[in-house]
Amino acid sequence: MMLDKLDLTKTTDEAKYEKTLAEYTDRLAVLQRTLRDQKVPTVIVIEGWNASGITRMVHEIVHALDPRGYTLHAIEKPTEEERGRPFLWRFWLKTPSRGRMAIFARSWYSRTISEMRQKHAWEKSLKGRMKRINTFERMLADDGTIILKFFLHIAKDVQKVRLEERERNPRTAWLVTPSIWNLHRHYEDSLPVFDEFIAKTDTDYAPWTLVEGTDPRYAILKVFGTIIKTLENRAEAEAEGKQKKGKQKELVKPKKNPVKRRSAPEKGVEKNDLQAQFANLQAEMLDVHSVLFKRKIPLIIVYEGWDAAGKGGSITRLTRFMNPLGYYVVPVSAPTAHEKEYHYLRRFIKYFPPGGDIAVFDRSWYGRVLVERVEKITPEPAWQRAYQEINEMEEDFVTSSNGGIVKFWLEISKDEQLKRFNERASDPKKVYKITEEDWRNREKWDQYDEAVDEMLARTSTEIAPWTVVESDDKWFARVKALKTVIATARNLL
């Protein structure tokens, strides 16, 4: 076991502590400013046993920093809103922007163990959580975030002494609850759980540092020294123009699963028949939505497609007879300057629905592998990496929320698009829908066509498949989309 190998007798004398900490404090302050200027985000996670010194450790770290450049997150039980979201949702929102630091006094690790051990078959659930945590941290690291994780380890007898001291102090007695004493009594049972969790989440991109916590002074200097060494290495690499540390790992891309595209339905259907079908389907959608809401099952609906393919009209008719208290539409445009300061997925995860709600995305995270690829907004390694990241994000949403995802690609022919562009340009009521950018994008039809093919092939998964909607016929497209949503929703019930 990793924790058993630590020498918990290590100490540091007062004089050395004071001198070294003063030096470390000055160096850390300089590094904070340097990484701010280099636009490098940093995550520092402080975990450990109850009474192991987490609070004091965090106090010493933040004391050395400019408060304008960091955010401290003391992680407690999730709020009612957070309970209704995927597990990592609230932590995604707490990730730092470029150049800032996020310090977590306990984190997704404590919450995972605390929540999982209260559930049936928690060991199996724990393995799933560890996989999702590793993916979460890898995504942040691939985007340039420094991740430092510390576990403060103390022996059971030391923990007992510290808990008793807290109980005797009127100022801290309230911190020692029956549940904390219960965890202390099960120290031996918890030790292998912590050890396994640490071993399986100790990665090259987010390594653990195990800290001997018997002597607080020794522990503080070890944590400071590790932080400073890591930040100095990164600052030096950034100054030399090396964005990545160490050896570049090989890019992993999902295998291609080709998806057939067709712009017109195989068989023509009369408009009146389609409209009659649609009216019946809208009534059915209202019933299905009510059951989703009652059972707290979330659903994401993604609309992507060619310009003028009919996304807006389809969304309007999909939602017309749905309860407005149980759905919302997220119109996606280019990221703002503020949004660009974070991992690109954060702005979408922010709008993921709680249990019972439906979130309809009018365009989505797939812009990363479409417009950002074709227009060369994002470097190729970043958009190539996005296929795997998107698949993992969607899988995490479905598995952690017991919800579903429907993804539509609205396909139209090039001729049909030109016809609709001209109609919009000549109609005063629709002219606002056509822009110079639409015409410019049309000139790159072949490049977008290639990007769409690869997007569909690499991100159509069993858990979140693409549905290609033949959209030359608007009413056929609306009926097919609504049927697909209803079928998916019923499979979730």
Secondary structure as the mmCIF struct_conf table of DSSP 4:
data_model
#
loop_
_struct_conf.conf_type_id
_struct_conf.id
_struct_conf.beg_label_comp_id
_struct_conf.beg_label_asym_id
_struct_conf.beg_label_seq_id
_struct_conf.end_label_comp_id
_struct_conf.end_label_asym_id
_struct_conf.end_label_seq_id
TURN_TY1_P TURN_TY1_P1 MET A 2 MET A 2
HELX_RH_3T_P HELX_RH_3T_P1 LEU A 3 LYS A 5
BEND BEND1 LEU A 6 LEU A 6
TURN_TY1_P TURN_TY1_P2 LEU A 8 THR A 9
HELX_RH_AL_P HELX_RH_AL_P1 GLU A 14 ASP A 37
TURN_TY1_P TURN_TY1_P3 GLN A 38 LYS A 39
STRN STRN1 THR A 42 GLY A 48
BEND BEND2 TRP A 49 TRP A 49
TURN_TY1_P TURN_TY1_P4 ASN A 50 ALA A 51
BEND BEND3 SER A 52 GLY A 53
HELX_RH_AL_P HELX_RH_AL_P2 ILE A 54 HIS A 63
TURN_TY1_P TURN_TY1_P5 ALA A 64 ALA A 64
BEND BEND4 LEU A 65 LEU A 65
HELX_RH_3T_P HELX_RH_3T_P2 PRO A 67 GLY A 69
STRN STRN2 TYR A 70 ALA A 74
BEND BEND5 LYS A 77 LYS A 77
HELX_RH_AL_P HELX_RH_AL_P3 GLU A 80 ARG A 83
TURN_TY1_P TURN_TY1_P6 GLY A 84 GLY A 84
BEND BEND6 ARG A 85 ARG A 85
TURN_TY1_P TURN_TY1_P7 PHE A 87 LEU A 88
HELX_RH_AL_P HELX_RH_AL_P4 TRP A 89 TRP A 92
TURN_TY1_P TURN_TY1_P8 LEU A 93 LYS A 94
HELX_LH_PP_P HELX_LH_PP_P1 THR A 95 SER A 97
TURN_TY1_P TURN_TY1_P9 ARG A 98 GLY A 99
STRN STRN3 MET A 101 ALA A 105
BEND BEND7 ARG A 106 ARG A 106
HELX_RH_AL_P HELX_RH_AL_P5 TRP A 108 MET A 116
TURN_TY1_P TURN_TY1_P10 ARG A 117 GLN A 118
BEND BEND8 LYS A 119 LYS A 119
TURN_TY1_P TURN_TY1_P11 HIS A 120 ALA A 121
HELX_RH_AL_P HELX_RH_AL_P6 TRP A 122 ASP A 142
TURN_TY1_P TURN_TY1_P12 ASP A 143 GLY A 144
STRN STRN4 ILE A 146 HIS A 153
HELX_RH_AL_P HELX_RH_AL_P7 LYS A 156 ARG A 168
BEND BEND9 ASN A 169 ASN A 169
TURN_TY1_P TURN_TY1_P13 PRO A 170 THR A 172
HELX_RH_3T_P HELX_RH_3T_P3 ALA A 173 LEU A 175
HELX_RH_AL_P HELX_RH_AL_P8 PRO A 178 ARG A 185
TURN_TY1_P TURN_TY1_P14 HIS A 186 HIS A 186
HELX_RH_AL_P HELX_RH_AL_P9 TYR A 187 LYS A 200
TURN_TY1_P TURN_TY1_P15 THR A 201 THR A 201
BEND BEND10 ASP A 204 ALA A 206
STRN STRN5 TRP A 208 GLU A 212
BEND BEND11 THR A 214 ASP A 215
HELX_RH_AL_P HELX_RH_AL_P10 PRO A 216 ALA A 239
TURN_TY1_P TURN_TY1_P16 GLU A 240 GLY A 241
BEND BEND12 LYS A 244 LYS A 244
BEND BEND13 GLY A 246 LYS A 247
HELX_LH_PP_P HELX_LH_PP_P2 GLN A 248 LEU A 251
HELX_LH_PP_P HELX_LH_PP_P3 PRO A 254 LYS A 256
BEND BEND14 SER A 263 ALA A 264
BEND BEND15 GLU A 266 LYS A 267
HELX_RH_AL_P HELX_RH_AL_P11 LYS A 271 LYS A 294
TURN_TY1_P TURN_TY1_P17 ARG A 295 LYS A 296
STRN STRN6 LEU A 299 GLY A 305
BEND BEND16 TRP A 306 TRP A 306
TURN_TY1_P TURN_TY1_P18 ASP A 307 ALA A 308
BEND BEND17 ALA A 309 GLY A 310
HELX_RH_AL_P HELX_RH_AL_P12 LYS A 311 THR A 319
TURN_TY1_P TURN_TY1_P19 ARG A 320 PHE A 321
BEND BEND18 MET A 322 MET A 322
HELX_RH_3T_P HELX_RH_3T_P4 PRO A 324 GLY A 326
STRN STRN7 TYR A 327 PRO A 331
BEND BEND19 ALA A 334 ALA A 334
HELX_LH_PP_P HELX_LH_PP_P4 PRO A 335 THR A 336
TURN_TY1_P TURN_TY1_P20 ALA A 337 HIS A 338
HELX_RH_3T_P HELX_RH_3T_P5 GLU A 339 GLU A 341
BEND BEND20 TYR A 342 TYR A 342
TURN_TY1_P TURN_TY1_P21 TYR A 344 LEU A 345
HELX_RH_AL_P HELX_RH_AL_P13 ARG A 346 ILE A 349
TURN_TY1_P TURN_TY1_P22 LYS A 350 TYR A 351
HELX_LH_PP_P HELX_LH_PP_P5 PHE A 352 PRO A 354
TURN_TY1_P TURN_TY1_P23 GLY A 355 GLY A 356
STRN STRN8 ILE A 358 ASP A 362
BEND BEND21 ARG A 363 ARG A 363
HELX_RH_3T_P HELX_RH_3T_P6 TRP A 365 VAL A 369
TURN_TY1_P TURN_TY1_P24 LEU A 370 LEU A 370
HELX_RH_AL_P HELX_RH_AL_P14 VAL A 371 VAL A 374
TURN_TY1_P TURN_TY1_P25 GLU A 375 LYS A 376
BEND BEND22 THR A 378 THR A 378
HELX_RH_AL_P HELX_RH_AL_P15 GLU A 380 SER A 401
TURN_TY1_P TURN_TY1_P26 ASN A 402 ASN A 402
STRN STRN9 GLY A 404 GLU A 411
HELX_RH_AL_P HELX_RH_AL_P16 LYS A 414 SER A 426
TURN_TY1_P TURN_TY1_P27 PRO A 428 LYS A 430
HELX_RH_3T_P HELX_RH_3T_P7 VAL A 431 LYS A 433
HELX_RH_AL_P HELX_RH_AL_P17 GLU A 436 GLU A 443
TURN_TY1_P TURN_TY1_P28 LYS A 444 LYS A 444
HELX_RH_AL_P HELX_RH_AL_P18 TRP A 445 THR A 459
BEND BEND23 GLU A 462 ALA A 464
STRN STRN10 TRP A 466 GLU A 470
BEND BEND24 ASP A 472 ASP A 473
HELX_RH_AL_P HELX_RH_AL_P19 LYS A 474 LEU A 492
#
